[in-house]
Amino acid sequence: MYLAGPSGCNSRDETSIDDAGHSALSPFLTHPLITLTGMRIGAHVRLDSDPIGFGEKLGADVIQMFVVDPQSWDKPTPHPRTEEILASPIEVVVHSSYQINVASLNNRLRMPSRNAVAQQAKAAAELGAFGLVVHGGHVRSDAELDTGIDNWRKLFERQQDKGGFAVPILIENTAGGNHAMARHFDSIARLWDAVGDYGAGFCLDTCHAWAGGEELVGAVDRIKAITGRIDLVHLNSSRDEFNSGADRHANFADGTIDPQLLAEVCRTAGAPVVLETPADGLAEDLEYLREHV
């Protein structure tokens, strides 16, 4: 069971590079800077029935997927392509279902959320995933913030008593909400004081940071100063202006974030990068990173 580990850890073999600087895994890793840094770039799959096929068509090194309907409380069931997923050189990370709110003071939401995190972490491990992404969640008022943070601590503490989570839990910053656990970096710092010693990982979403009112210039250094790590980057542009509080992803060419700034986050984070941009422009977004990272 996982309690702590280095940023970006994974049980899968590392990418091998031939003398010409090409990846033995994927044609995606043909850019010399990508091969030199060992950078892993991919996307969230939109075809959960064939996640590896989706990744192969994109030339991805890493894919993100769900293990349940993201709008449900369903318990995960074995994926019909588990053997194919485990055998593939494409790395996998799992995103948890959206309704999970570990911070909530409402027992009818918090308790199912704790169970769902544990269940989905186990399902992620069965697919060889290197982590489970979980949104920071929110409470209903400023007066509840300290309890919300303590509820996050209890998630890790109680699971530790059971041997830990099956994969690292990667807490993701969120875009909106006045009482969010992980919208602003100072809030993340308070959260990390409570959960950092339990081996919590961190997922930096660029759209969420931008919409949440955090400048992306220097964001990687500021987050690492708080958490000591970035385990995954969700590299997305935003449909909305800075500090809008709106979680609406956009393709690089259409969004309000300078694509060069997104590429800089990709270069400096030192972590796998997953794009969650709209499907119509996803291939172009990946091509932009090939050319600029």
Backbone hydrogen bonds in HBPLUS format (Angstrom, degrees):
<---DONOR---> <-ACCEPTOR-->    atom                        ^
c    i                          cat <-CA-CA->   ^        H-A-AA   ^      H-
h    n   atom  resd res      DA  || num        DHA   H-A  angle D-A-AA Bond
n    s   type  num  typ     dist DA aas  dist angle  dist       angle   num
A0002-TYR N   A0165-PHE O   2.54 MM 163  5.29 149.9  1.63 165.3 170.9     1
A0009-CYS N   A0006-PRO O   3.29 MM   3  5.59 141.2  2.45 139.0 131.3     2
A0024-ALA N   A0016-SER O   2.90 MM   8  5.62 154.7  1.96 166.4 164.6     3
A0018-ASP N   A0022-HIS O   2.93 MM   4  5.51 160.5  1.97 154.4 156.4     4
A0021-GLY N   A0018-ASP O   2.89 MM   3  5.34 160.4  1.93 116.0 122.0     5
A0029-LEU N   A0026-SER O   3.32 MM   3  6.01 151.2  2.41 116.5 120.2     6
A0034-ILE N   A0031-HIS O   3.02 MM   3  5.33 122.9  2.36 105.9 120.5     7
A0035-THR N   A0031-HIS O   3.06 MM   4  6.37 161.1  2.10 159.4 165.0     8
A0036-LEU N   A0032-PRO O   2.92 MM   4  6.02 153.8  1.99 144.4 152.0     9
A0037-THR N   A0033-LEU O   3.12 MM   4  6.15 150.8  2.21 138.5 144.8    10
A0038-GLY N   A0034-ILE O   2.96 MM   4  5.88 122.4  2.30 138.4 152.9    11
A0039-MET N   A0034-ILE O   3.21 MM   5  5.28 139.0  2.39 145.7 150.6    12
A0273-VAL N   A0040-ARG O   2.85 MM 233  6.22 159.4  1.89 156.3 163.4    13
A0061-ASP N   A0041-ILE O   2.95 MM  20  5.49 177.2  1.95 148.7 149.1    14
A0042-GLY N   A0273-VAL O   2.84 MM 231  6.24 145.4  1.96 155.6 167.0    15
A0275-LEU N   A0042-GLY O   2.94 MM 233  6.24 155.7  2.00 126.1 131.7    16
A0064-GLN N   A0043-ALA O   3.11 MM  21  6.23 150.6  2.20 130.1 132.7    17
A0044-HIS N   A0275-LEU O   2.94 MM 231  6.22 151.9  2.02 164.8 159.6    18
A0045-VAL N   A0064-GLN O   2.81 MM  19  5.99 167.7  1.83 169.8 167.4    19
A0050-ASP N   A0047-LEU O   2.95 MM   3  5.65 154.7  2.02 120.1 127.1    20
A0054-PHE N   A0050-ASP O   3.10 MM   4  6.34 155.8  2.16 151.9 158.7    21
A0055-GLY N   A0051-PRO O   2.98 MM   4  6.23 159.3  2.03 145.5 151.1    22
A0056-GLU N   A0052-ILE O   2.82 MM   4  6.03 157.8  1.87 152.9 158.9    23
A0057-LYS N   A0053-GLY O   3.10 MM   4  6.28 154.4  2.17 145.0 150.7    24
A0058-LEU N   A0054-PHE O   3.31 MM   4  6.63 143.3  2.46 141.7 150.8    25
A0058-LEU N   A0055-GLY O   3.16 MM   3  5.21 126.5  2.46  95.9 109.4    26
A0059-GLY N   A0055-GLY O   3.01 MM   4  6.10 118.3  2.40 137.2 153.8    27
A0060-ALA N   A0055-GLY O   2.94 MM   5  5.09 168.8  1.96 151.4 149.6    28
A0059-GLY N   A0056-GLU O   3.07 MM   3  4.88 141.8  2.22  94.0 105.5    29
A0091-GLU N   A0061-ASP O   2.91 MM  30  6.21 160.1  1.95 149.7 143.0    30
A0063-ILE N   A0091-GLU O   2.83 MM  28  6.29 153.9  1.89 153.3 158.7    31
A0093-VAL N   A0063-ILE O   2.96 MM  30  6.38 147.7  2.06 155.6 163.5    32
A0065-MET N   A0093-VAL O   3.08 MM  28  6.63 144.9  2.20 149.3 159.9    33
A0095-HIS N   A0065-MET O   2.89 MM  30  5.96 157.2  1.94 144.8 152.1    34
A0072-SER N   A0069-ASP O   2.99 MM   3  5.40 159.4  2.04 127.5 127.0    35
A0098-TYR N   A0070-PRO O   2.81 MM  28  5.52 141.6  1.96 137.4 146.7    36
A0082-THR N   A0079-HIS O   3.13 MM   3  5.25 146.2  2.25 124.3 119.2    37
A0085-ILE N   A0081-ARG O   2.92 MM   4  6.18 160.1  1.96 159.6 166.0    38
A0086-LEU N   A0082-THR O   2.90 MM   4  6.12 163.8  1.93 158.1 162.0    39
A0087-ALA N   A0083-GLU O   2.98 MM   4  6.07 146.0  2.10 140.7 149.9    40
A0088-SER N   A0084-GLU O   3.08 MM   4  6.12 129.5  2.34 140.8 152.0    41
A0130-PHE N   A0092-VAL O   2.92 MM  38  6.44 150.7  2.01 164.1 166.3    42
A0094-VAL N   A0131-GLY O   3.11 MM  37  6.33 175.5  2.11 159.3 157.8    43
A0133-VAL N   A0094-VAL O   2.82 MM  39  6.26 161.3  1.85 158.0 163.2    44
A0096-SER N   A0133-VAL O   2.89 MM  37  5.75 163.8  1.91 154.8 158.2    45
A0104-SER N   A0101-ASN O   3.31 MM   3  5.72 151.9  2.40 110.1 117.0    46
A0109-LEU N   A0106-ASN O   2.94 MM   3  5.46 156.1  1.99 115.8 123.6    47
A0110-ARG N   A0106-ASN O   2.78 MM   4  5.94 175.2  1.78 165.9 167.5    48
A0111-MET N   A0107-ASN O   3.11 MM   4  5.59 160.9  2.15 133.2 139.0    49
A0113-SER N   A0109-LEU O   3.08 MM   4  6.10 144.2  2.21 139.5 150.2    50
A0114-ARG N   A0110-ARG O   2.92 MM   4  6.26 154.7  1.98 154.5 160.1    51
A0115-ASN N   A0111-MET O   3.12 MM   4  6.41 166.8  2.14 153.5 156.6    52
A0116-ALA N   A0112-PRO O   2.85 MM   4  6.00 155.8  1.90 145.4 152.6    53
A0117-VAL N   A0113-SER O   2.95 MM   4  6.19 158.1  2.00 152.5 157.3    54
A0118-ALA N   A0114-ARG O   3.18 MM   4  6.46 167.7  2.19 152.4 154.7    55
A0119-GLN N   A0115-ASN O   2.91 MM   4  6.12 164.8  1.93 153.9 158.5    56
A0120-GLN N   A0116-ALA O   2.83 MM   4  5.87 166.5  1.85 151.9 155.9    57
A0121-ALA N   A0117-VAL O   2.89 MM   4  5.93 146.0  2.01 144.4 153.8    58
A0122-LYS N   A0118-ALA O   3.08 MM   4  6.28 154.0  2.15 143.6 150.0    59
A0123-ALA N   A0119-GLN O   3.02 MM   4  6.34 156.4  2.08 145.3 151.9    60
A0124-ALA N   A0120-GLN O   2.87 MM   4  6.00 148.9  1.97 138.5 147.2    61
A0125-ALA N   A0121-ALA O   2.96 MM   4  6.23 155.1  2.02 146.8 152.7    62
A0126-GLU N   A0122-LYS O   3.10 MM   4  6.40 147.4  2.21 144.1 152.7    63
A0127-LEU N   A0124-ALA O   3.02 MM   3  5.24 146.2  2.13 103.2 113.6    64
A0129-ALA N   A0124-ALA O   3.01 MM   5  5.23 162.7  2.04 150.0 144.4    65
A0128-GLY N   A0125-ALA O   2.98 MM   3  4.96 161.7  2.01 105.7 111.0    66
A0132-LEU N   A0168-PRO O   2.91 MM  36  6.32 151.2  2.00 163.1 172.1    67
A0170-LEU N   A0132-LEU O   2.81 MM  38  5.77 168.2  1.82 143.1 147.2    68
A0134-VAL N   A0170-LEU O   2.92 MM  36  6.04 160.5  1.95 146.2 148.6    69
A0172-GLU N   A0134-VAL O   2.89 MM  38  5.90 159.6  1.94 141.5 144.8    70
A0136-GLY N   A0172-GLU O   3.21 MM  36  5.82 137.3  2.41 164.3 155.6    71
A0181-MET N   A0137-GLY O   2.94 MM  44  5.75 173.5  1.94 145.2 146.2    72
A0139-VAL N   A0179-HIS O   3.00 MM  40  5.55 159.9  2.04 147.9 152.4    73
A0144-GLU N   A0141-SER O   3.01 MM   3  5.44 153.6  2.08 109.8 117.8    74
A0145-LEU N   A0142-ASP O   3.13 MM   3  5.32 164.4  2.15 110.6 115.5    75
A0148-GLY N   A0144-GLU O   2.87 MM   4  6.12 152.6  1.94 154.5 163.6    76
A0149-ILE N   A0145-LEU O   2.95 MM   4  6.26 156.7  2.00 155.2 160.5    77
A0150-ASP N   A0146-ASP O   3.00 MM   4  6.24 155.8  2.06 142.1 149.3    78
A0151-ASN N   A0147-THR O   2.82 MM   4  6.08 140.2  1.97 143.9 155.0    79
A0152-TRP N   A0148-GLY O   3.21 MM   4  6.57 144.6  2.34 141.0 149.3    80
A0152-TRP N   A0149-ILE O   3.10 MM   3  5.20 123.5  2.43  96.6 110.5    81
A0153-ARG N   A0149-ILE O   3.08 MM   4  6.51 156.6  2.14 147.6 153.9    82
A0154-LYS N   A0150-ASP O   2.91 MM   4  6.18 156.4  1.97 147.1 153.3    83
A0155-LEU N   A0151-ASN O   3.06 MM   4  6.31 142.9  2.20 138.4 147.6    84
A0155-LEU N   A0152-TRP O   3.11 MM   3  5.13 122.7  2.46  94.8 109.3    85
A0156-PHE N   A0152-TRP O   3.41 MM   4  6.86 157.7  2.47 153.5 155.6    86
A0157-GLU N   A0153-ARG O   2.89 MM   4  6.09 168.7  1.90 157.1 161.0    87
A0158-ARG N   A0154-LYS O   2.88 MM   4  5.73 170.6  1.89 146.7 149.7    88
A0159-GLN N   A0155-LEU O   3.21 MM   4  6.23 151.4  2.30 136.5 144.6    89
A0160-GLN N   A0156-PHE O   2.81 MM   4  5.91 146.6  1.92 146.5 156.1    90
A0161-ASP N   A0157-GLU O   3.26 MM   4  6.60 144.2  2.40 139.7 147.7    91
A0162-LYS N   A0159-GLN O   2.86 MM   3  5.00 140.9  2.02  99.6 112.1    92
A0164-GLY N   A0159-GLN O   2.80 MM   5  5.02 158.7  1.84 138.4 132.3    93
A0163-GLY N   A0160-GLN O   3.02 MM   3  5.01 164.5  2.04 107.5 110.8    94
A0201-GLY N   A0169-ILE O   2.83 MM  32  5.72 166.3  1.85 155.1 153.3    95
A0171-ILE N   A0201-GLY O   2.87 MM  30  6.09 153.8  1.94 138.8 131.2    96
A0203-CYS N   A0171-ILE O   2.92 MM  32  5.75 165.8  1.94 134.6 133.7    97
A0174-THR N   A0182-ALA O   2.98 MM   8  5.72 149.3  2.07 114.6 124.2    98
A0187-SER N   A0184-HIS O   3.01 MM   3  5.27 125.9  2.31 102.3 116.3    99
A0188-ILE N   A0184-HIS O   3.03 MM   4  6.44 151.4  2.11 148.3 157.1   100
A0189-ALA N   A0185-PHE O   2.95 MM   4  6.22 147.2  2.06 142.8 151.3   101
A0190-ARG N   A0186-ASP O   3.23 MM   4  6.53 151.0  2.32 138.2 144.4   102
A0191-LEU N   A0187-SER O   2.95 MM   4  6.27 157.1  2.00 149.1 155.9   103
A0192-TRP N   A0188-ILE O   2.77 MM   4  5.97 155.3  1.83 149.6 156.7   104
A0193-ASP N   A0189-ALA O   3.07 MM   4  6.30 142.0  2.22 141.9 150.8   105
A0194-ALA N   A0191-LEU O   2.96 MM   3  5.37 139.4  2.12 105.4 117.0   106
A0195-VAL N   A0191-LEU O   3.06 MM   4  6.39 145.7  2.18 145.9 156.4   107
A0196-GLY N   A0192-TRP O   2.82 MM   4  4.78 153.5  1.89 132.6 136.4   108
A0198-TYR N   A0195-VAL O   2.96 MM   3  5.47 157.8  2.01 117.5 124.9   109
A0199-GLY N   A0196-GLY O   3.21 MM   3  5.72 160.4  2.25 118.0 119.0   110
A0231-ASP N   A0202-PHE O   2.85 MM  29  5.48 155.5  1.91 150.6 158.9   111
A0204-LEU N   A0232-LEU O   2.96 MM  28  6.43 150.8  2.05 161.2 158.3   112
A0234-HIS N   A0204-LEU O   2.83 MM  30  6.04 161.0  1.87 138.1 144.3   113
A0209-ALA N   A0205-ASP O   2.97 MM   4  6.19 158.5  2.02 148.3 154.5   114
A0206-THR N   A0234-HIS O   3.00 MM  28  6.36 160.1  2.04 169.6 171.0   115
A0210-TRP N   A0206-THR O   3.01 MM   4  6.09 169.0  2.02 148.8 151.9   116
A0211-ALA N   A0207-CYS O   2.86 MM   4  5.98 173.3  1.86 155.9 158.2   117
A0212-GLY N   A0208-HIS O   2.75 MM   4  5.66 135.4  1.95 138.1 150.9   118
A0214-GLU N   A0209-ALA O   2.83 MM   5  5.11 164.6  1.85 157.0 152.8   119
A0213-GLY N   A0210-TRP O   3.14 MM   3  5.40 164.0  2.17 107.8 112.4   120
A0243-ASN N   A0210-TRP O   2.97 MM  33  6.22 177.0  1.97 146.2 146.8   121
A0245-GLY N   A0211-ALA O   2.72 MM  34  4.86 147.6  1.82 127.5 135.2   122
A0219-ALA N   A0216-LEU O   3.04 MM   3  4.78 170.5  2.05 114.0 114.6   123
A0222-ARG N   A0218-GLY O   3.05 MM   4  6.27 159.9  2.09 153.4 159.7   124
A0223-ILE N   A0219-ALA O   2.88 MM   4  6.04 162.5  1.91 155.5 159.3   125
A0224-LYS N   A0220-VAL O   2.97 MM   4  6.12 164.7  1.99 150.9 155.7   126
A0225-ALA N   A0221-ASP O   2.95 MM   4  6.06 142.2  2.09 140.4 150.3   127
A0226-ILE N   A0223-ILE O   2.93 MM   3  5.09 135.0  2.14 100.3 113.4   128
A0227-THR N   A0223-ILE O   2.79 MM   4  6.03 171.0  1.80 170.3 169.2   129
A0228-GLY N   A0224-LYS O   2.71 MM   4  4.42 135.6  1.91 114.4 127.3   130
A0233-VAL N   A0272-PRO O   2.91 MM  39  6.27 148.3  2.01 155.1 164.7   131
A0274-VAL N   A0233-VAL O   2.79 MM  41  6.10 170.0  1.80 172.4 175.1   132
A0235-LEU N   A0274-VAL O   2.95 MM  39  6.07 144.5  2.08 136.6 147.2   133
A0237-SER N   A0250-ALA O   3.27 MM  13  4.85 142.3  2.43 162.4 151.9   134
A0250-ALA N   A0237-SER O   2.92 MM  13  4.85 146.0  2.03 112.4 113.0   135
A0256-THR N   A0238-SER O   2.85 MM  18  5.64 152.7  1.92 153.5 161.8   136
A0239-ARG N   A0248-ARG O   2.91 MM   9  5.66 161.7  1.95 159.2 159.7   137
A0244-SER N   A0241-GLU O   3.20 MM   3  5.60 131.7  2.45 143.4 137.1   138
A0254-ASP N   A0251-ASN O   3.09 MM   3  5.38 139.6  2.26 106.2 117.6   139
A0255-GLY N   A0251-ASN O   2.98 MM   4  5.87 133.7  2.20 159.4 171.1   140
A0261-LEU N   A0258-ASP O   2.88 MM   3  5.31 131.9  2.11 110.9 123.9   141
A0262-LEU N   A0258-ASP O   3.25 MM   4  6.72 148.9  2.35 147.4 156.4   142
A0263-ALA N   A0259-PRO O   2.94 MM   4  6.25 156.8  1.99 149.2 155.3   143
A0264-GLU N   A0260-GLN O   3.00 MM   4  6.23 144.1  2.13 137.2 146.6   144
A0265-VAL N   A0261-LEU O   3.08 MM   4  6.42 152.8  2.16 146.0 152.1   145
A0266-CYS N   A0262-LEU O   3.01 MM   4  6.31 160.5  2.05 149.4 155.0   146
A0267-ARG N   A0263-ALA O   2.89 MM   4  6.16 151.2  1.97 145.5 153.2   147
A0268-THR N   A0264-GLU O   3.02 MM   4  6.14 154.5  2.08 149.4 155.0   148
A0269-ALA N   A0265-VAL O   3.01 MM   4  5.79 143.1  2.15 153.7 158.4   149
A0281-GLY N   A0278-PRO O   3.25 MM   3  6.02 143.7  2.39 119.0 126.3   150
A0282-LEU N   A0279-ALA O   3.26 MM   3  5.05 163.1  2.29 102.4 107.5   151
A0285-ASP N   A0281-GLY O   2.99 MM   4  6.27 149.8  2.08 149.9 159.1   152
A0286-LEU N   A0282-LEU O   3.00 MM   4  6.32 159.4  2.04 156.2 160.9   153
A0287-GLU N   A0283-ALA O   2.98 MM   4  6.21 154.3  2.05 143.6 151.0   154
A0288-TYR N   A0284-GLU O   2.90 MM   4  6.13 149.1  2.00 144.2 152.3   155
A0289-LEU N   A0285-ASP O   3.18 MM   4  6.55 155.5  2.24 146.2 151.6   156
A0290-ARG N   A0286-LEU O   3.01 MM   4  6.34 150.9  2.09 145.8 154.4   157
A0291-GLU N   A0287-GLU O   3.10 MM   4  6.38 146.9  2.21 145.7 153.5   158
A0291-GLU N   A0288-TYR O   3.15 MM   3  5.25 123.5  2.49  95.4 109.1   159
A0292-HIS N   A0288-TYR O   2.99 MM   4  6.11 134.9  2.19 145.1 157.9   160
A0293-VAL N   A0289-LEU O   2.98 MM   4  5.39 138.2  2.16 148.2 147.1   161
